[in-house]
Amino acid sequence: MRQLYLNQAALSARATTVIRDADNQSRYLLVGKWGLRADVLTVYLIDGSLEAEVKQESLGLLPRFRLLYHRQPVGHVSKTFGVIREVLFVRGLNWVIMGNLNSGRFRIFHGRELIANIAPVSADGQTISLEVDQPDHEALVVCLAAILDRWAKHQQRGLNPLKNRGWTPGLSSEVTPFITHQRGPKGE
């Protein structure tokens, strides 16, 4: 299995992300953005040839993405309801993704065969390791890692809505106390 490394901070910044191998050689470029319907993330070989794409087909709580490999549709992935341990299906490829969005650790299987491991490398989680069984699967695993990273970010934001909205009760100095005005007899 070949090790690839992905910078998670560049993923979140919607910048071009360089995917490197264990020898620190650039292997792939991940380009694009998403968040709106029909947005696309594209994986290119370092020489510029197109390898894979992931297109967002729907929005909402359970967004759906279409995977393309060499411009041919190969599968769909969509988020399903889960508690802590996530199980996702890549329809068309018959892959199963098992893992946890909080820890960022995932394993991708085709039947009993392990396709890939996705895990954070550094303690701060800024680098993601992709361990992939064969070169033909690498670009698709990069696409899936980007999708999983996006879902993990959204889940973490959803865990504490007050913290992420910039409002915490009792700590704001902008709150005006309620004062009742007492009126005296007429004319005062």
C-alpha positions in Angstrom: 0.0 0.0 0.0 1.3 3.4 -0.9 1.2 6.3 1.6 0.0 9.7 0.5 -0.2 12.9 2.6 -2.8 15.6 2.4 -2.7 19.0 4.1 -6.0 19.4 5.9 -5.6 23.2 6.3 -5.3 23.7 2.5 -8.5 21.6 2.1 -10.4 23.9 4.4 -9.1 27.0 2.7 -10.5 26.1 -0.7 -7.0 26.4 -2.1 -5.1 24.1 -4.4 -4.0 21.2 -2.3 -0.8 19.2 -3.2 -0.9 15.5 -2.3 2.5 14.1 -1.7 3.9 10.6 -1.3 6.1 9.2 1.5 9.2 10.5 -0.3 7.7 14.0 -0.2 7.3 13.9 -4.0 4.2 15.8 -5.4 1.8 13.2 -6.9 -1.6 14.9 -7.2 -3.3 18.3 -7.2 -6.8 18.8 -5.7 -8.5 21.9 -7.1 -12.0 23.3 -6.7 -14.6 24.2 -4.2 -18.0 23.1 -3.0 -20.9 24.2 -0.9 -23.2 25.0 -3.8 -25.0 22.6 -6.1 -22.9 21.6 -9.1 -19.6 22.6 -7.5 -16.7 20.3 -8.3 -13.5 19.1 -6.8 -11.0 17.8 -9.3 -7.9 15.6 -8.8 -5.1 16.0 -11.3 -1.9 14.2 -11.7 1.1 16.5 -11.1 1.6 16.7 -14.9 -1.9 18.2 -15.3 -3.9 15.3 -16.6 -7.3 14.7 -15.1 -7.7 11.7 -12.8 -10.9 12.1 -10.8 -13.7 14.5 -9.9 -16.3 14.7 -7.3 -19.5 16.7 -8.1 -22.0 17.9 -5.6 -25.4 17.0 -6.8 -27.6 18.1 -3.8 -27.5 20.2 -0.7 -29.1 19.9 2.7 -28.6 17.6 5.6 -27.8 14.6 3.4 -25.8 16.0 0.5 -25.1 13.7 -2.4 -21.9 13.6 -4.5 -21.1 11.9 -7.8 -17.6 10.4 -8.3 -16.0 10.4 -11.8 -12.9 8.6 -12.8 -11.3 9.7 -16.1 -14.5 11.6 -16.9 -16.7 8.4 -16.5 -19.2 8.2 -13.6 -18.2 5.4 -11.3 -20.3 6.0 -8.1 -22.3 8.1 -5.7 -21.8 8.8 -2.1 -24.2 10.5 0.3 -24.3 11.0 4.0 -26.6 8.9 6.1 -27.8 9.4 9.6 -25.5 7.9 12.2 -24.6 8.4 15.8 -20.9 8.1 16.4 -19.5 5.4 14.2 -20.2 6.3 10.6 -20.9 3.8 7.9 -21.1 5.2 4.4 -21.7 3.5 1.1 -20.1 4.4 -2.2 -22.8 3.1 -4.6 -21.4 1.9 -8.0 -18.0 1.0 -6.6 -19.5 -1.1 -3.9 -17.2 0.4 -1.3 -18.0 0.7 2.4 -16.5 3.5 4.4 -16.3 2.8 8.2 -14.9 5.2 10.7 -15.6 8.2 12.9 -15.9 11.8 11.8 -14.7 13.1 15.2 -11.4 11.2 15.1 -10.9 11.5 11.4 -10.0 7.8 11.1 -11.6 5.8 8.3 -11.2 2.5 6.5 -12.6 1.8 3.0 -13.5 -1.8 2.1 -14.7 -3.6 -1.0 -16.2 -6.7 0.5 -13.5 -8.0 2.9 -10.7 -6.4 0.9 -9.1 -3.2 2.4 -9.0 -0.4 -0.2 -7.6 2.4 2.0 -7.0 3.8 5.5 -7.5 7.5 6.1 -6.1 8.9 9.4 -4.6 12.1 10.8 -0.9 11.9 11.2 0.1 14.9 13.3 -1.2 15.6 16.8 -2.9 18.8 15.6 -4.6 16.9 12.8 -3.3 19.2 10.0 -1.9 16.3 7.9 -4.0 13.4 6.8 -2.4 10.1 5.8 -4.0 8.1 2.9 -2.8 4.5 2.7 -4.2 3.1 -0.6 -4.0 -0.4 -2.0 -3.4 0.4 -5.7 -2.6 3.4 -7.9 -6.0 3.2 -9.7 -7.8 3.9 -6.4 -5.7 6.8 -5.2 -7.5 9.7 -6.9 -10.9 8.4 -5.8 -9.7 8.0 -2.2 -8.4 11.6 -2.3 -11.9 12.6 -3.4 -13.5 10.6 -0.6 -11.0 12.0 2.0 -12.0 15.6 0.9 -15.7 14.7 1.4 -15.1 13.1 4.8 -13.1 16.2 5.9 -15.9 18.5 4.9 -18.5 16.4 6.8 -16.3 16.3 9.8 -15.9 20.1 9.8 -19.7 20.6 9.5 -20.3 18.1 12.3 -17.8 19.9 14.6 -19.5 23.2 13.9 -22.9 21.7 14.6 -21.8 20.4 18.0 -21.7 23.8 19.7 -23.9 26.3 17.9 -23.5 29.0 20.5 -19.7 28.9 20.3 -19.7 29.1 16.5 -22.2 31.9 16.2 -20.1 34.2 18.4 -22.8 34.5 21.1 -22.5 33.2 24.7 -25.2 34.1 27.2 -24.0 36.3 30.1 -20.7 37.3 28.5 -21.8 40.0 26.2 -21.4 43.6 27.3 -23.9 44.7 24.6 -26.9 43.6 26.6 -29.0 46.5 27.9 -30.8 45.8 31.2 -34.5 46.1 31.3 -35.5 49.1 33.4 -39.1 50.0 34.1 -39.9 53.7 34.2 -42.1 54.7 37.0 -44.5 57.5 36.3 -45.9 59.7 38.9 -49.3 61.4 39.0 -50.4 63.3 35.9 -48.1 66.0 34.8 -45.0 64.8 36.5 
